[in-house]
């Protein structure tokens, strides 16, 4: 049984979901995994959220307890014997502390980058306004307004598909993949009122993702999140 590597809370997850051509992701696809589709659609998601009360191997590291993260990710599945595991692959994960980048890239082989980041959570008149910003040459932002009362995620829904991938997969080489499990309960989501996306996708993620600046998202969610545990990984 895998040991727990990291414990934290993931809170106020802003999720912007685009339908894309699966061929766009071929070079990022880890060995032994395949694209996981929902209603024959391949999704890529821009996700911003807060890490809260973070502990690595049970210890809180000063200045690395509460911090923002923004990631660009897509969805895969891996058949382990007779069981399908549904997971995510991160194209890039942005955090504000260099030590976080070093640990994640070294331990899990992820593609983390360090950038200045800020966030804002405002609740007023039963409305939440959540914003995450990060700086690469210019400031980029993801902002959502939503009802302040969360509701359950409906079984079989698009929101369930986006939020309930409990494994992470990382491409190590053309033949080897890192796998780790993320444990958390089912989440609730806040009904969306409006959203704003101001991101230079080419600057932050590369020219192949430039088209996203003109794409209308297939969906936008704001999930409350929960306590989470990231388990020690393995190679497959």
N, C-alpha and C positions, 0 to 999 in steps of 0.2 A: 504494500500500500504506500502511495506517495506521501511524503511529508509536506507540511504547509510551508511555503516559502514566504508568502506575503499575505497579510491581512489588512483590510482597510474598509472604508465605505466609499462606494461610488454614488454620487448624488447629482441630481438635476442634469440628467443626460439629454442633451439636445441632439437629435438625430435627423439628419437630412439625407434622404434616400433617392438615388438616381437609378434609372434603368439604363444599362450599358450593354454593348456587344461583348459577349464572353471572350472573344479573341483579344480584346484589349488587355486582359488579365493573364494571358497565357504565360508570359515571362515571369510573372510573380507566383504562379501556382506551384505549391510545394509538391514534391514527389509523393505518390501514393494517395493524393487527394484529388477530388474533382469538384467543379463548380456546383454549389447547391442553389437550385432555382426555386422560386416560389411562383406558382401559376405560370411556369415557362419563362419567367423573367429573371435575368441576372442583375443583381443589385450591387451598387457600391454606395457606401455611407460615409458622410462627414459627421463626426461625432465629437462634441465637446462636453466635458463634465469636470467635476471636482473629485479629487482624491481627498478623503478626510480620515483623520486618526490612523495614519498609515504606520504599520509595524512590519519590519523585515526580520524574520526569524524570531518574532516576539519582541523585538526592540524598536523603540521609537528613536529615529535619528534626527537630531536637532536641525531645524530649517527644512526638513523633508517630510513633514507630517501632514500638512495640508497644502495642496497645490493643484493647479489646473493641468488638464491634458486635452489635446485635440488630436484626433486620429482620422486617417482615411483608410477604410477597410472594406473587404468583401467577404463573401460567405462560401464555405466549402464543406464537404463531408468526407469522412474517411471510414472505410469498412474494416473494423477490427474483429476478426473472425466472422461471426454472423451478425454483428451489431454495427449499425451505422452511427457514427459520432458526428454531430454537427458543430462546426467551428468557424472561426474567423481567421483571416490573414490580414495583417496590417501592412499597408503600403508605406506609411510613415506615421510615427507617433511623435508629437511635439510636447515637450515639457519645459518648465522654466529653470530647472536646476541641472547642471552638468553632471553631478554625481548620479542622478537618476538615469541619465542617458548612458553613462559608463556601465552601471550595473545591468541595465536591461540589455544593452548590446552585448555585453560580455557573457552574462548568464544565459540569456535566451536567444541571442543572435538576432534580436529585433532591430528595426531601422528607426531608432529614436534620434531626434535632433533637439538641441537646446535653443530656445528663443525666449525673449522677453514675453511675458504673458500677464494678463489681468482678467478679472471677471467681475460681474455685477449681478446680484440677485435682489430684486425689489418686489415686494408684495404690497399692493395697494388696491382697495376697492374690489376685493376678491379676484384680482388679476395678478399673475406672476409675470415679471419681465426678467428673462435670463439672458445674459450676454457673455460670450467668451471672445477674447481678443488676443492675437499673437502678432509678433513683429518680425518680418523678414523684409528688410529695406523699408517697406511701408507697413502700416497696421492693417491686419485682416480681421474680419469679425463674423460671428454667427450669433444672431439675436432672435429670440422667440418670445412672443406674448401668449399666455395661456390662462385658462381658468385655474383658480387656486385650489380647486377641489379635485383630487385624482380619482380615477375610475379604474376598475379592473380591466386587464387586457383580455379580449375575447378569444377563446380557443379557436385555433385554425385561422386566425386573422393575420394580416400582413404585419401588424405590430408584434404579434407573437413570434413570427418568423425572424424579424429583425432583432428582437431582444433575447431570444432563447437559443443562442448558440453557446454552448458551455465548454468549448475547447478552443485552444489557440494552436495554430500551426504556422511554423516558420520554415522557409526554404533555406536549408544549409548548403546543399549542392543539388546537382541534377538527379541524384539518387538517394539523398538523405534528407529527412525532415525532423524538426523538433516538435514535440507535442507536449502541451500542458493543459491541465484542467482548471477551470474557473467555477467555483461553487457559489451560488446565490439563490435565494428564493425567487418566486415569480414577482415581477414588478407591477406597479400601477403606472398609468399615464395620465397626463393632464390634457384635457381637450384644448386644441390649438385655436387661438384667435388670429394670429398673424405671425409672419417671420420675415427676416431680412438676412441676406447672405452677401457679404462684401469680401470676396476672396479672389486673389489673383492665383488661380489654380496652376498656371504654368510656372509662375515664380516659386510657389511653395512645393509643388508636387511633380513638376516636369511638364514638358511641352505636350506629351501625349494626353494630359488631362486638361488642356487648355479649353476644350470644347464645353467643359462643365460650367464655365462662367455664363454660357448662354442657354443652358439646359433648365427646364422647369422640373423641379423635384417630383418624383412619383408620389412621395409622401413626406411629411415632417411630423416627428413625435417629440414629446418631452416626457421622459420617464423619471420617476422619483428616485429609483435606484434602491440600494440596500447595503448592508454589510456584505463583503465578498471575501473569499479565500482563493488565492492562487497557489496551486500545488506545484511541488518540485517537478520539473519536466523530465522527459526521456527522449531518446532518438528512435525513430522508426525508419 
